[in-house]
Amino acid sequence: MSPEVSREAVIQALRGLRTAIISSHVSPDPDAVSSSGALALALRSIGVEVSLYLADKVPDNMRALAAGLPIVHEIPKGTVDAVVVADTSVRHRIGPDAEAVLACGKQSINIDHHVSNPAWADLNFIDSSAASTTQIIEDLLHRMAIPLTQQIANLLYAGLVDDTGSFRFSNTSAEALECASRLVRAGADPLFVANELYAKVSLRRFNLRIAALQGVKHFFNGQFATIIIPKNLLDLLGALPEDTDGLIDDIRA
């Protein structure tokens, strides 16, 4: 474990890369896919040879946004200058092959916003005041003067929208809203992102939601609630673990 480094130090490290593996956590949510994907595209645009390792597949609601990303699900061969891991608070969350993936890099770089992150990489830039890791990536790319394509802007906006609950959660700061404004000016399409994230629901996810919400249990005069989803229910409905995403928002409401 190494101490956290300054924003300038992580920018210098990123600028010095010629080859890199970008990664994020298992069961990737929009912030994971978006922060790692946007960083991969941005580094590739300045000549870095990049692959994007994800242990699990991209969830359905991110597929259009992630189209064309250099995603691999097998451990890349050879040695790269660095393995850059985004939105991942602990190293084992990279997946079952976490150590083998990290061993591919001459150093590891961790960029994250989770307050629980113990600074596990060789270089750690952790900003727990950021609403999402995509907010951090947007700031780094701005400081590196890397132009944002529409896809990069859409990815960064998607991660920010999802981690703030569509700007409803308490982490919706002035800085988060200013970041959203910059991303829209850079080409992010809020309607497209919102439709992809929330307006397209598979039949299996819809059926799972109906079944799961029937099993909600409340405690402490309604202040605490749980949903238990047996594996045989997933199997019965042909649902995937990713289809449980969003259920927490239903009982939170």
C-alpha positions in Angstrom: 0.0 0.0 0.0 1.3 3.4 -1.0 0.3 6.9 0.1 -2.0 9.0 -2.0 -0.4 11.3 -4.6 -1.3 14.7 -5.9 -3.4 15.4 -9.0 -0.3 16.7 -10.7 1.6 13.5 -9.9 -1.1 11.2 -11.4 -1.3 13.5 -14.5 2.5 13.2 -14.9 2.2 9.4 -14.6 -0.6 9.2 -17.2 1.4 11.5 -19.6 4.4 9.2 -19.4 2.5 6.0 -20.5 3.2 4.3 -23.8 1.3 1.1 -23.1 -1.4 0.5 -20.5 -4.1 -1.8 -19.3 -7.2 0.0 -18.0 -9.5 -1.8 -15.6 -12.3 -1.5 -13.1 -14.4 -3.6 -10.8 -16.4 -6.8 -11.2 -20.2 -6.4 -11.9 -19.4 -3.0 -13.5 -21.9 -0.3 -13.0 -22.1 2.8 -15.2 -19.4 4.7 -13.3 -17.0 1.7 -13.6 -17.6 1.2 -17.3 -17.6 4.9 -18.0 -14.6 6.0 -16.1 -12.4 3.1 -17.4 -13.8 3.4 -20.9 -13.5 7.1 -21.2 -9.9 7.0 -19.9 -9.0 4.2 -22.3 -10.4 6.2 -25.3 -8.7 9.4 -24.2 -5.3 7.8 -23.7 -5.6 6.0 -27.0 -6.3 9.4 -28.7 -2.8 10.6 -27.5 -1.0 7.5 -28.8 -1.0 5.2 -25.8 -1.5 1.5 -26.7 -4.4 0.6 -24.5 -6.6 -2.4 -23.7 -9.5 -2.3 -21.3 -9.8 -5.4 -19.1 -13.1 -6.1 -17.4 -13.7 -9.4 -15.6 -17.4 -9.3 -16.3 -19.4 -8.2 -19.4 -20.8 -4.7 -19.8 -24.4 -4.5 -18.5 -27.2 -4.1 -21.0 -27.9 -0.5 -20.2 -24.3 0.5 -21.0 -23.8 -1.5 -24.3 -24.6 1.4 -26.7 -22.5 3.8 -24.7 -19.6 1.4 -24.6 -19.8 0.4 -28.3 -16.3 0.1 -29.8 -14.4 0.2 -26.5 -11.2 -2.0 -26.6 -12.7 -4.4 -24.0 -11.0 -7.8 -23.3 -12.1 -10.4 -20.7 -8.9 -12.4 -20.7 -5.7 -11.4 -19.0 -3.7 -9.4 -21.6 -0.3 -10.9 -22.5 3.0 -9.1 -22.1 4.1 -6.2 -19.8 2.7 -2.7 -20.0 3.9 0.6 -18.4 1.0 0.6 -16.0 -2.3 -1.0 -15.0 -4.7 1.9 -14.3 -7.7 0.8 -12.2 -10.7 3.2 -12.0 -13.5 3.2 -9.5 -12.2 0.3 -7.5 -11.8 0.7 -3.8 -10.0 -2.6 -3.1 -7.7 -4.6 -5.4 -9.5 -7.9 -5.3 -12.6 -6.2 -6.8 -10.8 -6.2 -10.1 -11.9 -9.9 -10.3 -10.7 -13.4 -9.6 -7.6 -12.8 -11.7 -6.8 -9.4 -10.0 -3.2 -10.2 -9.0 -2.4 -11.6 -12.5 -3.8 -8.5 -14.1 -1.8 -6.2 -11.8 1.3 -8.2 -12.5 1.1 -7.2 -16.1 2.1 -3.6 -15.2 5.4 -2.1 -14.2 3.3 -0.1 -11.8 -0.3 0.2 -10.7 -2.3 3.4 -10.7 -5.6 3.7 -8.8 -8.1 6.5 -9.5 -11.2 6.4 -7.3 -13.8 8.4 -5.3 -14.7 5.9 -2.6 -13.9 7.1 0.9 -13.2 3.5 2.0 -10.3 3.1 -0.4 -7.1 2.2 1.6 -4.8 3.5 -1.2 -3.8 0.0 -2.3 -1.9 0.7 -5.6 1.6 2.0 -6.3 0.1 5.4 -7.1 -3.2 6.4 -5.7 -5.4 9.4 -6.6 -8.5 9.3 -4.4 -10.9 12.2 -4.3 -13.8 11.3 -2.0 -15.4 14.7 -2.5 -16.1 13.7 -6.2 -19.6 12.4 -6.9 -18.3 9.8 -9.3 -15.0 8.6 -10.7 -16.0 10.0 -14.0 -16.0 13.4 -12.4 -12.4 12.9 -11.5 -11.5 11.6 -15.0 -13.2 14.6 -16.6 -11.0 16.9 -14.5 -7.8 15.0 -15.3 -8.5 15.0 -19.0 -9.3 18.7 -18.9 -6.0 19.4 -17.2 -4.2 17.2 -19.7 -5.8 19.2 -22.5 -7.2 16.0 -24.1 -10.2 16.9 -26.3 -13.4 15.0 -25.5 -15.2 13.2 -28.3 -19.0 12.8 -28.0 -18.6 9.2 -26.9 -16.1 10.2 -24.2 -18.4 13.0 -23.0 -21.4 10.6 -23.0 -19.5 8.0 -21.0 -18.4 10.5 -18.4 -21.9 12.0 -18.1 -23.4 8.6 -17.7 -21.2 7.7 -14.8 -21.9 11.1 -13.1 -25.7 10.8 -13.7 -25.9 7.3 -12.3 -23.7 7.8 -9.2 -25.7 10.9 -8.3 -29.1 9.2 -8.8 -29.8 11.5 -11.7 -28.7 14.4 -9.5 -31.0 13.5 -6.7 -28.5 12.1 -4.1 -26.7 14.2 -1.5 -23.4 14.0 -3.5 -24.9 16.3 -6.1 -22.6 19.2 -5.4 -22.0 22.4 -7.3 -18.9 20.8 -8.7 -20.8 17.8 -10.0 -23.3 20.0 -11.7 -20.5 22.2 -13.2 -18.9 19.0 -14.5 -22.2 17.9 -16.1 -22.4 21.4 -17.7 -18.9 21.0 -19.2 -19.7 17.6 -20.5 -22.9 18.7 -22.2 -21.0 21.6 -23.8 -18.4 19.0 -25.0 -21.2 17.0 -26.7 -22.8 14.8 -24.1 -26.4 14.1 -25.0 -28.5 13.9 -21.7 -31.6 12.4 -23.4 -29.6 9.7 -25.1 -27.8 8.8 -21.9 -31.0 8.8 -19.8 -32.8 6.6 -22.4 -29.9 4.1 -22.4 -29.5 4.0 -18.7 -33.1 4.0 -17.5 -35.7 3.8 -20.3 -34.8 0.4 -21.8 -35.6 -2.5 -19.5 -35.3 -6.1 -20.6 -38.3 -8.4 -20.0 -36.2 -10.6 -17.6 -35.3 -7.5 -15.5 -38.9 -6.3 -15.5 -40.1 -9.7 -14.3 -37.4 -9.9 -11.7 -38.4 -6.5 -10.4 -42.0 -7.6 -9.9 -41.0 -10.8 -8.1 -38.3 -9.2 -6.0 -40.4 -6.3 -4.7 -43.0 -8.7 -3.5 -40.4 -10.0 -1.0 -39.5 -6.7 0.5 -39.3 -6.8 4.3 -39.4 -3.8 6.6 -37.8 -3.3 10.0 -37.5 -0.5 12.6 -40.8 1.1 11.7 -40.0 1.2 8.0 -36.5 2.8 8.5 -34.7 -0.3 7.2 -35.7 -2.7 4.4 -34.3 -5.7 2.7 -34.8 -7.7 -0.5 -33.6 -11.3 -0.7 -33.3 -12.8 -4.1 -32.7 -16.5 -4.1 -30.6 -17.9 -6.9 -33.4 -20.2 -8.0 -35.5 -17.1 -8.7 -32.9 -15.8 -11.0 -32.7 -19.2 -12.7 -36.5 -19.4 -13.0 -36.8 -16.0 -14.7 -33.6 -16.4 -16.7 -32.3 -13.3 -15.0 -28.7 -12.2 -14.5 -27.0 -10.8 -11.4 -26.8 -7.4 -13.2 -30.6 -7.4 -13.4 -30.7 -6.7 -9.7 -29.3 -3.2 -10.3 -31.7 -0.5 -9.3 -33.7 -2.6 -6.9 -32.1 -0.7 -4.0 -33.4 2.5 -5.4 -37.0 1.1 -5.2 -36.8 0.3 -1.5 -34.8 3.5 -0.8 -37.7 5.5 -2.2 
